[in-house]
């Protein structure tokens, strides 16, 4: 009696080729013969090997150190994406005047890498969906090499499980009203949730106001609209906030998206590149799983590479990063990263470091986008 065709449904879902289906079907139909058992073992080994290759290939973005694709960052490597097609045209015809670098004082003497160590396309393929798992309490052995950049970065522990990617759990404010934003416009003249470190955003927005006034901006990672209030007070145009948690904005100048929505909309050409970006105390959490995101040792680096396309050539990125007093790199699992001379060049790859406004625990880097400049 032949095998029930329904038994092979799982094979079709697994994407197995028809010769394997026929082989396994033959085994199921002739289980009594010795030859059938031999064929069964061959089929089983082949199926397991094929499945393992599929499973191992899916999280390739977690292992990628360098990508030498011939068409790095081109539309050929992400066919059909309008933004990648226009990116090449911008790269050859946009004139940018890079800002003169301000004195950096005791800030680490680091030079940004000329370009990221992986392809533009692979950065946009970064997973932006909820992991659906409790964050691991220690760095998985598989990823330690990349989290520490070959053992050069110290690991310590401070564990959190605050998963709310795509949801509202643990968000202090899930609806932003005009009244709330106006309150932050007043309060952030004197103080912020990050103390004086957060006030450095005011300093930067005044110093580089020509890049902000009446310009479109994007804020990456903002549970409360304090950064947005500062930008609006400085005269900015409309702002989009991209945040792990789902937020509803009633303010006419503010809109919000979760990361997956932003990626899809941008790659479909529904969002034009922004004049400037702001992110404060957000990047250091990227890829650590604390907020329900997928554990990804290069999550922060991929996010900065993505910004090279959604910030216009010559546009500014005001980036607040955590550091410790001696400027040494550290992964405090899974609370945050601390940046120093080992990882900073990778974070700033493709950017021009124009200025650093120093704080107590967070420095504000003023980065200018060189990508797309003639």
CORHUDA-V906416 format. One record per helix or strand of 3 or more residues. SS is the DSSP state (2 for helix, 1 for strand). FROM is the first residue (numbers start at 0). LEN is the number of residues. If there is no record, write none. Layout:
# CORHUDA-V906416
ss={SS,SS}
from={FROM,FROM}
len={LEN,LEN}
This chain:
# CORHUDA-V906416
ss={2,2,2,2,2,2,2,2,1,2,2,2,1,2,1,1,2,1,2,2,1,1,1,2,1,1}
from={4,17,33,59,74,81,119,140,153,177,195,208,216,225,238,253,258,273,282,298,310,329,335,343,350,361}
len={9,12,25,3,4,12,5,7,5,10,12,3,4,8,4,4,9,7,3,12,12,5,3,4,7,8}
